[in-house]
Amino acid sequence: MTDAALPDALAEIRDEFLELAEPDRLQLLLEYSQDLPALPARLEGHPELAERVAECQSPVYIIVEVDQGIVAMHATAPPEAPTTRGFASILAQGISGLTAAEVLAIPDDFPQSIGLTRAVSPLRIAGMTGMLLRVKRQVRAKTAV
């Protein structure tokens, strides 16, 4: 993965994980799970706006908004799925506020770069990758002229 395409917010999150010993990385992921931003009130009660992330075993839904070229990612994930919730939180915090071009330039292998491939199952990493790819697909769809 090249750092040139990785936005500062995601690079900082990645570095935060990589600075820790492997056993401590899972704890940091659990802390991120507690920081998943709540859906804005205007989006609550509108399931038709959300896309289910089928790659995740847990019911994870994302909503991507693009306003004047700036992306906002919103996600819901159940508290009883802290790993998945943590991944959703990382992406929501790292992607929201970026331009559409910055989001589309995020390397698809970002989930593998944060040092959790031995701490969580490949299925969970695939779920985070699925979230990222769905966000990028939605950004493409919402910025197509």
N, CA, C and O atoms as a GROMACS GRO file, in nm:
protein
  580
    1MET      N    1   0.085  -0.117   0.000
    1MET     CA    2   0.000   0.000   0.000
    1MET      C    3   0.090   0.124   0.000
    1MET      O    4   0.188   0.130   0.074
    2THR      N    5   0.055   0.221  -0.082
    2THR     CA    6   0.134   0.343  -0.087
    2THR      C    7   0.072   0.448   0.003
    2THR      O    8  -0.050   0.468   0.003
    3ASP      N    9   0.157   0.514   0.080
    3ASP     CA   10   0.108   0.618   0.170
    3ASP      C   11   0.055   0.739   0.095
    3ASP      O   12  -0.027   0.815   0.148
    4ALA      N   13   0.100   0.759  -0.029
    4ALA     CA   14   0.060   0.877  -0.104
    4ALA      C   15  -0.092   0.888  -0.117
    4ALA      O   16  -0.146   0.998  -0.115
    5ALA      N   17  -0.160   0.775  -0.130
    5ALA     CA   18  -0.305   0.777  -0.150
    5ALA      C   19  -0.382   0.768  -0.019
    5ALA      O   20  -0.505   0.783  -0.018
    6LEU      N   21  -0.313   0.743   0.090
    6LEU     CA   22  -0.383   0.726   0.218
    6LEU      C   23  -0.404   0.862   0.285
    6LEU      O   24  -0.307   0.929   0.320
    7PRO      N   25  -0.529   0.902   0.303
    7PRO     CA   26  -0.557   1.030   0.368
    7PRO      C   27  -0.499   1.034   0.510
    7PRO      O   28  -0.482   0.930   0.575
    8ASP      N   29  -0.469   1.153   0.556
    8ASP     CA   30  -0.404   1.171   0.686
    8ASP      C   31  -0.480   1.102   0.800
    8ASP      O   32  -0.420   1.036   0.884
    9ALA      N   33  -0.613   1.116   0.802
    9ALA     CA   34  -0.690   1.058   0.912
    9ALA      C   35  -0.673   0.907   0.918
    9ALA      O   36  -0.655   0.851   1.026
   10LEU      N   37  -0.678   0.841   0.803
   10LEU     CA   38  -0.661   0.695   0.801
   10LEU      C   39  -0.516   0.656   0.829
   10LEU      O   40  -0.491   0.553   0.892
   11ALA      N   41  -0.420   0.737   0.782
   11ALA     CA   42  -0.279   0.708   0.812
   11ALA      C   43  -0.253   0.718   0.962
   11ALA      O   44  -0.178   0.638   1.017
   12GLU      N   45  -0.315   0.815   1.026
   12GLU     CA   46  -0.299   0.830   1.172
   12GLU      C   47  -0.359   0.711   1.245
   12GLU      O   48  -0.300   0.660   1.341
   13ILE      N   49  -0.475   0.666   1.202
   13ILE     CA   50  -0.538   0.550   1.264
   13ILE      C   51  -0.450   0.427   1.244
   13ILE      O   52  -0.426   0.352   1.339
   14ARG      N   53  -0.402   0.407   1.122
   14ARG     CA   54  -0.314   0.293   1.095
   14ARG      C   55  -0.191   0.297   1.183
   14ARG      O   56  -0.152   0.196   1.243
   15ASP      N   57  -0.128   0.414   1.191
   15ASP     CA   58  -0.007   0.428   1.272
   15ASP      C   59  -0.036   0.403   1.420
   15ASP      O   60   0.047   0.346   1.491
   16GLU      N   61  -0.152   0.446   1.466
   16GLU     CA   62  -0.192   0.424   1.605
   16GLU      C   63  -0.196   0.274   1.636
   16GLU      O   64  -0.152   0.230   1.742
   17PHE      N   65  -0.249   0.196   1.543
   17PHE     CA   66  -0.254   0.051   1.561
   17PHE      C   67  -0.113  -0.010   1.555
   17PHE      O   68  -0.077  -0.093   1.638
   18LEU      N   69  -0.035   0.032   1.457
   18LEU     CA   70   0.096  -0.029   1.436
   18LEU      C   71   0.196   0.005   1.546
   18LEU      O   72   0.295  -0.067   1.564
   19GLU      N   73   0.173   0.113   1.618
   19GLU     CA   74   0.261   0.149   1.729
   19GLU      C   75   0.243   0.057   1.849
   19GLU      O   76   0.328   0.052   1.938
   20LEU      N   77   0.133  -0.016   1.853
   20LEU     CA   78   0.102  -0.104   1.966
   20LEU      C   79   0.152  -0.246   1.940
   20LEU      O   80   0.165  -0.288   1.825
   21ALA      N   81   0.178  -0.317   2.048
   21ALA     CA   82   0.207  -0.460   2.037
   21ALA      C   83   0.080  -0.529   1.988
   21ALA      O   84  -0.031  -0.482   2.015
   22GLU      N   85   0.096  -0.640   1.918
   22GLU     CA   86  -0.021  -0.708   1.861
   22GLU      C   87  -0.133  -0.734   1.960
   22GLU      O   88  -0.249  -0.709   1.926
   23PRO      N   89  -0.106  -0.782   2.081
   23PRO     CA   90  -0.217  -0.808   2.174
   23PRO      C   91  -0.297  -0.681   2.210
   23PRO      O   92  -0.416  -0.690   2.241
   24ASP      N   93  -0.232  -0.567   2.207
   24ASP     CA   94  -0.299  -0.442   2.244
   24ASP      C   95  -0.383  -0.384   2.130
   24ASP      O   96  -0.469  -0.299   2.154
   25ARG      N   97  -0.358  -0.429   2.009
   25ARG     CA   98  -0.432  -0.377   1.894
   25ARG      C   99  -0.580  -0.414   1.901
   25ARG      O  100  -0.667  -0.334   1.864
   26LEU      N  101  -0.608  -0.533   1.948
   26LEU     CA  102  -0.748  -0.574   1.960
   26LEU      C  103  -0.821  -0.486   2.061
   26LEU      O  104  -0.938  -0.451   2.041
   27GLN      N  105  -0.753  -0.450   2.168
   27GLN     CA  106  -0.814  -0.360   2.267
   27GLN      C  107  -0.844  -0.224   2.205
   27GLN      O  108  -0.949  -0.165   2.232
   28LEU      N  109  -0.752  -0.174   2.123
   28LEU     CA  110  -0.776  -0.046   2.056
   28LEU      C  111  -0.895  -0.056   1.961
   28LEU      O  112  -0.975   0.037   1.952
   29LEU      N  113  -0.908  -0.168   1.892
   29LEU     CA  114  -1.023  -0.189   1.805
   29LEU      C  115  -1.153  -0.184   1.886
   29LEU      O  116  -1.253  -0.127   1.842
   30LEU      N  117  -1.151  -0.245   2.003
   30LEU     CA  118  -1.269  -0.243   2.090
   30LEU      C  119  -1.300  -0.100   2.136
   30LEU      O  120  -1.417  -0.064   2.151
   31GLU      N  121  -1.196  -0.021   2.159
   31GLU     CA  122  -1.219   0.120   2.196
   31GLU      C  123  -1.284   0.195   2.079
   31GLU      O  124  -1.374   0.276   2.100
   32TYR      N  125  -1.239   0.167   1.958
   32TYR     CA  126  -1.301   0.230   1.841
   32TYR      C  127  -1.448   0.191   1.831
   32TYR      O  128  -1.531   0.271   1.788
   33SER      N  129  -1.480   0.068   1.870
   33SER     CA  130  -1.620   0.022   1.861
   33SER      C  131  -1.711   0.108   1.947
   33SER      O  132  -1.830   0.124   1.916
   34GLN      N  133  -1.657   0.162   2.055
   34GLN     CA  134  -1.738   0.246   2.145
   34GLN      C  135  -1.753   0.388   2.092
   34GLN      O  136  -1.835   0.466   2.141
   35ASP      N  137  -1.673   0.421   1.990
   35ASP     CA  138  -1.674   0.556   1.934
   35ASP      C  139  -1.743   0.566   1.798
   35ASP      O  140  -1.728   0.666   1.728
   36LEU      N  141  -1.818   0.462   1.760
   36LEU     CA  142  -1.891   0.470   1.633
   36LEU      C  143  -1.993   0.583   1.644
   36LEU      O  144  -2.083   0.578   1.727
   37PRO      N  145  -1.979   0.684   1.559
   37PRO     CA  146  -2.074   0.795   1.567
   37PRO      C  147  -2.217   0.748   1.542
   37PRO      O  148  -2.242   0.664   1.457
   38ALA      N  149  -2.309   0.803   1.617
   38ALA     CA  150  -2.452   0.772   1.598
   38ALA      C  151  -2.499   0.830   1.465
   38ALA      O  152  -2.443   0.928   1.415
   39LEU      N  153  -2.602   0.770   1.410
   39LEU     CA  154  -2.662   0.825   1.288
   39LEU      C  155  -2.718   0.964   1.319
   39LEU      O  156  -2.774   0.985   1.426
   40PRO      N  157  -2.704   1.057   1.227
   40PRO     CA  158  -2.769   1.186   1.245
   40PRO      C  159  -2.921   1.164   1.253
   40PRO      O  160  -2.974   1.072   1.191
   41ALA      N  161  -2.989   1.247   1.328
   41ALA     CA  162  -3.133   1.232   1.348
   41ALA      C  163  -3.209   1.227   1.216
   41ALA      O  164  -3.308   1.155   1.205
   42ARG      N  165  -3.166   1.302   1.116
   42ARG     CA  166  -3.235   1.306   0.987
   42ARG      C  167  -3.230   1.172   0.913
   42ARG      O  168  -3.309   1.149   0.822
   43LEU      N  169  -3.136   1.084   0.952
   43LEU     CA  170  -3.124   0.954   0.886
   43LEU      C  171  -3.189   0.840   0.965
   43LEU      O  172  -3.215   0.733   0.911
   44GLU      N  173  -3.215   0.865   1.093
   44GLU     CA  174  -3.278   0.762   1.175
   44GLU      C  175  -3.418   0.732   1.123
   44GLU      O  176  -3.490   0.823   1.081
   45GLY      N  177  -3.455   0.607   1.125
   45GLY     CA  178  -3.588   0.569   1.080
   45GLY      C  179  -3.602   0.566   0.928
   45GLY      O  180  -3.714   0.565   0.877
   46HIS      N  181  -3.489   0.566   0.856
   46HIS     CA  182  -3.493   0.561   0.710
   46HIS      C  183  -3.406   0.446   0.660
   46HIS      O  184  -3.302   0.469   0.599
   47PRO      N  185  -3.449   0.322   0.686
   47PRO     CA  186  -3.368   0.207   0.644
   47PRO      C  187  -3.348   0.198   0.493
   47PRO      O  188  -3.254   0.133   0.447
   48GLU      N  189  -3.435   0.262   0.418
   48GLU     CA  190  -3.423   0.258   0.272
   48GLU      C  191  -3.297   0.330   0.222
   48GLU      O  192  -3.253   0.308   0.109
   49LEU      N  193  -3.239   0.414   0.307
   49LEU     CA  194  -3.117   0.486   0.269
   49LEU      C  195  -2.990   0.406   0.296
   49LEU      O  196  -2.883   0.439   0.247
   50ALA      N  197  -3.004   0.300   0.375
   50ALA     CA  198  -2.887   0.224   0.419
   50ALA      C  199  -2.864   0.102   0.330
   50ALA      O  200  -2.958   0.042   0.278
   51GLU      N  201  -2.739   0.068   0.314
   51GLU     CA  202  -2.700  -0.051   0.239
   51GLU      C  203  -2.642  -0.153   0.336
   51GLU      O  204  -2.551  -0.121   0.412
   52ARG      N  205  -2.693  -0.273   0.331
   52ARG     CA  206  -2.641  -0.383   0.415
   52ARG      C  207  -2.507  -0.426   0.358
   52ARG      O  208  -2.491  -0.442   0.237
   53VAL      N  209  -2.410  -0.445   0.446
   53VAL     CA  210  -2.278  -0.494   0.406
   53VAL      C  211  -2.282  -0.646   0.418
   53VAL      O  212  -2.263  -0.702   0.526
   54ALA      N  213  -2.307  -0.712   0.306
   54ALA     CA  214  -2.326  -0.857   0.305
   54ALA      C  215  -2.199  -0.933   0.344
   54ALA      O  216  -2.208  -1.047   0.390
   55GLU      N  217  -2.083  -0.871   0.327
   55GLU     CA  218  -1.957  -0.937   0.362
   55GLU      C  219  -1.940  -0.954   0.512
   55GLU      O  220  -1.855  -1.030   0.557
   56CYS      N  221  -2.020  -0.882   0.590
   56CYS     CA  222  -2.013  -0.890   0.736
   56CYS      C  223  -2.117  -0.990   0.786
   56CYS      O  224  -2.232  -0.989   0.741
   57GLN      N  225  -2.076  -1.075   0.880
   57GLN     CA  226  -2.170  -1.168   0.940
   57GLN      C  227  -2.272  -1.094   1.025
   57GLN      O  228  -2.390  -1.132   1.030
   58SER      N  229  -2.227  -0.989   1.092
   58SER     CA  230  -2.316  -0.907   1.174
   58SER      C  231  -2.393  -0.811   1.086
   58SER      O  232  -2.345  -0.774   0.978
   59PRO      N  233  -2.511  -0.769   1.128
   59PRO     CA  234  -2.589  -0.674   1.047
   59PRO      C  235  -2.530  -0.533   1.052
   59PRO      O  236  -2.555  -0.456   1.145
   60VAL      N  237  -2.452  -0.502   0.952
   60VAL     CA  238  -2.388  -0.370   0.940
   60VAL      C  239  -2.451  -0.300   0.821
   60VAL      O  240  -2.466  -0.358   0.713
   61TYR      N  241  -2.486  -0.176   0.841
   61TYR     CA  242  -2.547  -0.095   0.736
   61TYR      C  243  -2.468   0.035   0.723
   61TYR      O  244  -2.426   0.093   0.823
   62ILE      N  245  -2.450   0.078   0.599
   62ILE     CA  246  -2.380   0.205   0.576
   62ILE      C  247  -2.467   0.299   0.494
   62ILE      O  248  -2.550   0.256   0.413
   63ILE      N  249  -2.446   0.424   0.517
   63ILE     CA  250  -2.508   0.531   0.438
   63ILE      C  251  -2.395   0.626   0.402
   63ILE      O  252  -2.321   0.674   0.488
   64VAL      N  253  -2.382   0.653   0.274
   64VAL     CA  254  -2.280   0.744   0.226
   64VAL      C  255  -2.350   0.864   0.166
   64VAL      O  256  -2.439   0.851   0.082
   65GLU      N  257  -2.308   0.981   0.210
   65GLU     CA  258  -2.359   1.106   0.153
   65GLU      C  259  -2.243   1.181   0.089
   65GLU      O  260  -2.131   1.178   0.139
   66VAL      N  261  -2.271   1.247  -0.022
   66VAL     CA  262  -2.171   1.331  -0.087
   66VAL      C  263  -2.238   1.466  -0.108
   66VAL      O  264  -2.335   1.478  -0.182
   67ASP      N  265  -2.184   1.567  -0.044
   67ASP     CA  266  -2.240   1.702  -0.053
   67ASP      C  267  -2.129   1.796  -0.099
   67ASP      O  268  -2.031   1.817  -0.027
   68GLN      N  269  -2.145   1.850  -0.217
   68GLN     CA  270  -2.046   1.940  -0.276
   68GLN      C  271  -1.907   1.876  -0.277
   68GLN      O  272  -1.806   1.941  -0.250
   69GLY      N  273  -1.905   1.748  -0.310
   69GLY     CA  274  -1.779   1.676  -0.323
   69GLY      C  275  -1.719   1.624  -0.194
   69GLY      O  276  -1.615   1.558  -0.197
   70ILE      N  277  -1.784   1.651  -0.080
   70ILE     CA  278  -1.733   1.605   0.049
   70ILE      C  279  -1.817   1.486   0.095
   70ILE      O  280  -1.940   1.488   0.090
   71VAL      N  281  -1.747   1.382   0.140
   71VAL     CA  282  -1.810   1.256   0.175
   71VAL      C  283  -1.836   1.249   0.326
   71VAL      O  284  -1.754   1.292   0.406
   72ALA      N  285  -1.951   1.195   0.360
   72ALA     CA  286  -1.982   1.159   0.499
   72ALA      C  287  -2.026   1.014   0.497
   72ALA      O  288  -2.114   0.974   0.422
   73MET      N  289  -1.961   0.934   0.582
   73MET     CA  290  -1.999   0.794   0.594
   73MET      C  291  -2.064   0.772   0.729
   73MET      O  292  -2.011   0.814   0.832
   74HIS      N  293  -2.178   0.708   0.729
   74HIS     CA  294  -2.249   0.674   0.851
   74HIS      C  295  -2.266   0.523   0.853
   74HIS      O  296  -2.283   0.461   0.748
   75ALA      N  297  -2.262   0.465   0.971
   75ALA     CA  298  -2.276   0.320   0.981
   75ALA      C  299  -2.349   0.283   1.109
   75ALA      O  300  -2.344   0.353   1.210
   76THR      N  301  -2.416   0.170   1.102
   76THR     CA  302  -2.474   0.110   1.222
   76THR      C  303  -2.422  -0.032   1.231
   76THR      O  304  -2.410  -0.103   1.131
   77ALA      N  305  -2.392  -0.072   1.352
   77ALA     CA  306  -2.349  -0.209   1.380
   77ALA      C  307  -2.387  -0.238   1.524
   77ALA      O  308  -2.377  -0.150   1.610
   78PRO      N  309  -2.431  -0.358   1.551
   78PRO     CA  310  -2.479  -0.389   1.686
   78PRO      C  311  -2.368  -0.390   1.790
   78PRO      O  312  -2.255  -0.430   1.760
   79PRO      N  313  -2.397  -0.346   1.912
   79PRO     CA  314  -2.297  -0.346   2.019
   79PRO      C  315  -2.241  -0.485   2.048
   79PRO      O  316  -2.127  -0.497   2.094
   80GLU      N  317  -2.320  -0.589   2.022
   80GLU     CA  318  -2.272  -0.724   2.048
   80GLU      C  319  -2.176  -0.775   1.940
   80GLU      O  320  -2.134  -0.890   1.944
   81ALA      N  321  -2.141  -0.691   1.844
   81ALA     CA  322  -2.042  -0.722   1.741
   81ALA      C  323  -1.931  -0.617   1.745
   81ALA      O  324  -1.916  -0.540   1.650
   82PRO      N  325  -1.854  -0.613   1.854
   82PRO     CA  326  -1.758  -0.503   1.872
   82PRO      C  327  -1.648  -0.496   1.768
   82PRO      O  328  -1.602  -0.387   1.734
   83THR      N  329  -1.605  -0.609   1.716
   83THR     CA  330  -1.499  -0.605   1.615
   83THR      C  331  -1.550  -0.537   1.489
   83THR      O  332  -1.486  -0.446   1.436
   84THR      N  333  -1.664  -0.580   1.442
   84THR     CA  334  -1.724  -0.522   1.322
   84THR      C  335  -1.758  -0.375   1.347
   84THR      O  336  -1.736  -0.290   1.260
   85ARG      N  337  -1.810  -0.346   1.462
   85ARG     CA  338  -1.844  -0.209   1.498
   85ARG      C  339  -1.718  -0.121   1.500
   85ARG      O  340  -1.721  -0.006   1.458
   86GLY      N  341  -1.608  -0.178   1.549
   86GLY     CA  342  -1.481  -0.105   1.551
   86GLY      C  343  -1.433  -0.072   1.411
   86GLY      O  344  -1.388   0.039   1.385
   87PHE      N  345  -1.443  -0.170   1.321
   87PHE     CA  346  -1.403  -0.145   1.182
   87PHE      C  347  -1.491  -0.038   1.119
   87PHE      O  348  -1.440   0.050   1.048
   88ALA      N  349  -1.620  -0.043   1.144
   88ALA     CA  350  -1.711   0.058   1.089
   88ALA      C  351  -1.675   0.196   1.144
   88ALA      O  352  -1.679   0.295   1.071
   89SER      N  353  -1.640   0.202   1.271
   89SER     CA  354  -1.602   0.328   1.334
   89SER      C  355  -1.474   0.385   1.272
   89SER      O  356  -1.466   0.504   1.245
   90ILE      N  357  -1.376   0.299   1.252
   90ILE     CA  358  -1.251   0.343   1.189
   90ILE      C  359  -1.280   0.406   1.054
   90ILE      O  360  -1.231   0.515   1.023
   91LEU      N  361  -1.359   0.338   0.973
   91LEU     CA  362  -1.388   0.391   0.840
   91LEU      C  363  -1.472   0.518   0.846
   91LEU      O  364  -1.444   0.614   0.774
   92ALA      N  365  -1.574   0.519   0.930
   92ALA     CA  366  -1.658   0.639   0.940
   92ALA      C  367  -1.576   0.760   0.983
   92ALA      O  368  -1.591   0.869   0.928
   93GLN      N  369  -1.490   0.740   1.082
   93GLN     CA  370  -1.408   0.852   1.131
   93GLN      C  371  -1.300   0.891   1.031
   93GLN      O  372  -1.266   1.009   1.019
   94GLY      N  373  -1.244   0.792   0.961
   94GLY     CA  374  -1.135   0.820   0.868
   94GLY      C  375  -1.179   0.872   0.733
   94GLY      O  376  -1.102   0.938   0.663
   95ILE      N  377  -1.303   0.843   0.694
   95ILE     CA  378  -1.352   0.881   0.561
   95ILE      C  379  -1.434   1.010   0.564
   95ILE      O  380  -1.422   1.092   0.473
   96SER      N  381  -1.515   1.028   0.667
   96SER     CA  382  -1.601   1.147   0.671
   96SER      C  383  -1.517   1.274   0.668
   96SER      O  384  -1.421   1.289   0.744
   97GLY      N  385  -1.555   1.364   0.578
   97GLY     CA  386  -1.483   1.489   0.563
   97GLY      C  387  -1.384   1.489   0.448
   97GLY      O  388  -1.328   1.594   0.415
   98LEU      N  389  -1.362   1.374   0.388
   98LEU     CA  390  -1.271   1.366   0.273
   98LEU      C  391  -1.345   1.406   0.146
   98LEU      O  392  -1.468   1.404   0.141
   99THR      N  393  -1.268   1.440   0.044
   99THR     CA  394  -1.330   1.463  -0.086
   99THR      C  395  -1.359   1.328  -0.150
   99THR      O  396  -1.303   1.226  -0.111
  100ALA      N  397  -1.447   1.329  -0.248
  100ALA     CA  398  -1.479   1.205  -0.318
  100ALA      C  399  -1.352   1.145  -0.379
  100ALA      O  400  -1.332   1.024  -0.373
  101ALA      N  401  -1.267   1.228  -0.437
  101ALA     CA  402  -1.143   1.179  -0.499
  101ALA      C  403  -1.052   1.113  -0.396
  101ALA      O  404  -0.989   1.011  -0.424
  102GLU      N  405  -1.044   1.170  -0.276
  102GLU     CA  406  -0.961   1.111  -0.170
  102GLU      C  407  -1.014   0.975  -0.128
  102GLU      O  408  -0.937   0.882  -0.106
  103VAL      N  409  -1.146   0.962  -0.117
  103VAL     CA  410  -1.206   0.834  -0.079
  103VAL      C  411  -1.177   0.730  -0.186
  103VAL      O  412  -1.139   0.618  -0.154
  104LEU      N  413  -1.195   0.767  -0.311
  104LEU     CA  414  -1.174   0.672  -0.420
  104LEU      C  415  -1.028   0.630  -0.431
  104LEU      O  416  -0.999   0.522  -0.484
  105ALA      N  417  -0.937   0.712  -0.382
  105ALA     CA  418  -0.794   0.680  -0.390
  105ALA      C  419  -0.745   0.594  -0.273
  105ALA      O  420  -0.631   0.548  -0.274
  106ILE      N  421  -0.830   0.572  -0.172
  106ILE     CA  422  -0.788   0.489  -0.059
  106ILE      C  423  -0.756   0.350  -0.112
  106ILE      O  424  -0.838   0.289  -0.181
  107PRO      N  425  -0.639   0.298  -0.081
  107PRO     CA  426  -0.605   0.164  -0.129
  107PRO      C  427  -0.704   0.060  -0.075
  107PRO      O  428  -0.741   0.064   0.042
  108ASP      N  429  -0.746  -0.030  -0.162
  108ASP     CA  430  -0.842  -0.133  -0.123
  108ASP      C  431  -0.788  -0.223  -0.013
  108ASP      O  432  -0.865  -0.288   0.058
  109ASP      N  433  -0.655  -0.228   0.002
  109ASP     CA  434  -0.596  -0.315   0.105
  109ASP      C  435  -0.574  -0.243   0.238
  109ASP      O  436  -0.502  -0.293   0.324
  110PHE      N  437  -0.635  -0.126   0.255
  110PHE     CA  438  -0.620  -0.055   0.382
  110PHE      C  439  -0.654  -0.144   0.502
  110PHE      O  440  -0.579  -0.142   0.600
  111PRO      N  441  -0.763  -0.221   0.500
  111PRO     CA  442  -0.795  -0.304   0.617
  111PRO      C  443  -0.682  -0.401   0.657
  111PRO      O  444  -0.666  -0.432   0.774
  112GLN      N  445  -0.606  -0.447   0.559
  112GLN     CA  446  -0.496  -0.538   0.589
  112GLN      C  447  -0.374  -0.466   0.646
  112GLN      O  448  -0.283  -0.529   0.699
  113SER      N  449  -0.372  -0.334   0.636
  113SER     CA  450  -0.253  -0.257   0.674
  113SER      C  451  -0.249  -0.214   0.820
  113SER      O  452  -0.148  -0.160   0.865
  114ILE      N  453  -0.357  -0.237   0.895
  114ILE     CA  454  -0.361  -0.183   1.031
  114ILE      C  455  -0.314  -0.281   1.138
  114ILE      O  456  -0.326  -0.255   1.257
  115GLY      N  457  -0.260  -0.392   1.093
  115GLY     CA  458  -0.195  -0.483   1.188
  115GLY      C  459  -0.286  -0.575   1.266
  115GLY      O  460  -0.250  -0.619   1.375
  116LEU      N  461  -0.403  -0.604   1.213
  116LEU     CA  462  -0.497  -0.690   1.284
  116LEU      C  463  -0.518  -0.826   1.217
  116LEU      O  464  -0.603  -0.904   1.262
  117THR      N  465  -0.443  -0.855   1.113
  117THR     CA  466  -0.470  -0.978   1.037
  117THR      C  467  -0.444  -1.104   1.118
  117THR      O  468  -0.499  -1.210   1.086
  118ARG      N  469  -0.362  -1.096   1.223
  118ARG     CA  470  -0.341  -1.214   1.308
  118ARG      C  471  -0.428  -1.209   1.434
  118ARG      O  472  -0.438  -1.309   1.505
  119ALA      N  473  -0.488  -1.095   1.461
  119ALA     CA  474  -0.569  -1.080   1.583
  119ALA      C  475  -0.716  -1.111   1.559
  119ALA      O  476  -0.787  -1.151   1.652
  120VAL      N  477  -0.762  -1.093   1.436
  120VAL     CA  478  -0.902  -1.122   1.404
  120VAL      C  479  -0.906  -1.216   1.284
  120VAL      O  480  -0.807  -1.231   1.213
  121SER      N  481  -1.020  -1.277   1.264
  121SER     CA  482  -1.033  -1.375   1.156
  121SER      C  483  -1.027  -1.308   1.018
  121SER      O  484  -1.061  -1.191   1.004
  122PRO      N  485  -0.984  -1.384   0.918
  122PRO     CA  486  -0.986  -1.332   0.781
  122PRO      C  487  -1.126  -1.288   0.739
  122PRO      O  488  -1.141  -1.195   0.659
  123LEU      N  489  -1.228  -1.355   0.791
  123LEU     CA  490  -1.366  -1.318   0.759
  123LEU      C  491  -1.397  -1.176   0.806
  123LEU      O  492  -1.466  -1.101   0.737
  124ARG      N  493  -1.346  -1.138   0.923
  124ARG     CA  494  -1.370  -1.003   0.975
  124ARG      C  495  -1.294  -0.898   0.891
  124ARG      O  496  -1.347  -0.791   0.864
  125ILE      N  497  -1.171  -0.931   0.851
  125ILE     CA  498  -1.096  -0.840   0.765
  125ILE      C  499  -1.169  -0.824   0.631
  125ILE      O  500  -1.176  -0.714   0.576
  126ALA      N  501  -1.223  -0.934   0.581
  126ALA     CA  502  -1.300  -0.928   0.456
  126ALA      C  503  -1.424  -0.839   0.474
  126ALA      O  504  -1.464  -0.770   0.380
  127GLY      N  505  -1.483  -0.842   0.591
  127GLY     CA  506  -1.598  -0.756   0.618
  127GLY      C  507  -1.561  -0.609   0.612
  127GLY      O  508  -1.634  -0.528   0.555
  128MET      N  509  -1.446  -0.574   0.671
  128MET     CA  510  -1.402  -0.434   0.665
  128MET      C  511  -1.369  -0.395   0.521
  128MET      O  512  -1.400  -0.284   0.478
  129THR      N  513  -1.306  -0.485   0.448
  129THR     CA  514  -1.277  -0.458   0.308
  129THR      C  515  -1.407  -0.437   0.231
  129THR      O  516  -1.416  -0.348   0.146
  130GLY      N  517  -1.508  -0.519   0.260
  130GLY     CA  518  -1.638  -0.502   0.197
  130GLY      C  519  -1.700  -0.367   0.227
  130GLY      O  520  -1.758  -0.304   0.138
  131MET      N  521  -1.687  -0.322   0.352
  131MET     CA  522  -1.738  -0.189   0.386
  131MET      C  523  -1.670  -0.082   0.301
  131MET      O  524  -1.737   0.004   0.244
  132LEU      N  525  -1.537  -0.088   0.294
  132LEU     CA  526  -1.462   0.012   0.218
  132LEU      C  527  -1.502   0.010   0.071
  132LEU      O  528  -1.524   0.115   0.012
  133LEU      N  529  -1.512  -0.107   0.012
  133LEU     CA  530  -1.548  -0.116  -0.130
  133LEU      C  531  -1.689  -0.067  -0.156
  133LEU      O  532  -1.715  -0.006  -0.260
  134ARG      N  533  -1.781  -0.092  -0.064
  134ARG     CA  534  -1.918  -0.042  -0.080
  134ARG      C  535  -1.922   0.111  -0.069
  134ARG      O  536  -1.994   0.177  -0.143
  135VAL      N  537  -1.842   0.166   0.023
  135VAL     CA  538  -1.836   0.312   0.035
  135VAL      C  539  -1.786   0.371  -0.098
  135VAL      O  540  -1.843   0.466  -0.150
  136LYS      N  541  -1.679   0.313  -0.150
  136LYS     CA  542  -1.623   0.364  -0.275
  136LYS      C  543  -1.723   0.352  -0.390
  136LYS      O  544  -1.734   0.443  -0.473
  137ARG      N  545  -1.797   0.240  -0.396
  137ARG     CA  546  -1.897   0.223  -0.500
  137ARG      C  547  -2.006   0.329  -0.488
  137ARG      O  548  -2.050   0.386  -0.588
  138GLN      N  549  -2.050   0.355  -0.364
  138GLN     CA  550  -2.154   0.456  -0.344
  138GLN      C  551  -2.103   0.596  -0.380
  138GLN      O  552  -2.177   0.676  -0.436
  139VAL      N  553  -1.977   0.625  -0.347
  139VAL     CA  554  -1.921   0.755  -0.382
  139VAL      C  555  -1.918   0.770  -0.535
  139VAL      O  556  -1.954   0.874  -0.589
  140ARG      N  557  -1.875   0.664  -0.604
  140ARG     CA  558  -1.874   0.669  -0.751
  140ARG      C  559  -2.014   0.696  -0.806
  140ARG      O  560  -2.033   0.780  -0.894
  141ALA      N  561  -2.112   0.625  -0.752
  141ALA     CA  562  -2.250   0.639  -0.799
  141ALA      C  563  -2.304   0.778  -0.772
  141ALA      O  564  -2.379   0.833  -0.854
  142LYS      N  565  -2.268   0.835  -0.660
  142LYS     CA  566  -2.325   0.965  -0.620
  142LYS      C  567  -2.249   1.082  -0.680
  142LYS      O  568  -2.295   1.196  -0.671
  143THR      N  569  -2.135   1.057  -0.742
  143THR     CA  570  -2.061   1.165  -0.807
  143THR      C  571  -2.059   1.152  -0.957
  143THR      O  572  -2.001   1.235  -1.026
  144ALA      N  573  -2.123   1.047  -1.010
  144ALA     CA  574  -2.129   1.030  -1.157
  144ALA      C  575  -2.216   1.139  -1.216
  144ALA      O  576  -2.323   1.172  -1.165
  145VAL      N  577  -2.167   1.192  -1.324
  145VAL     CA  578  -2.243   1.301  -1.390
  145VAL      C  579  -2.320   1.245  -1.506
  145VAL      O  580  -2.390   1.319  -1.575
   0.00000   0.00000   0.00000
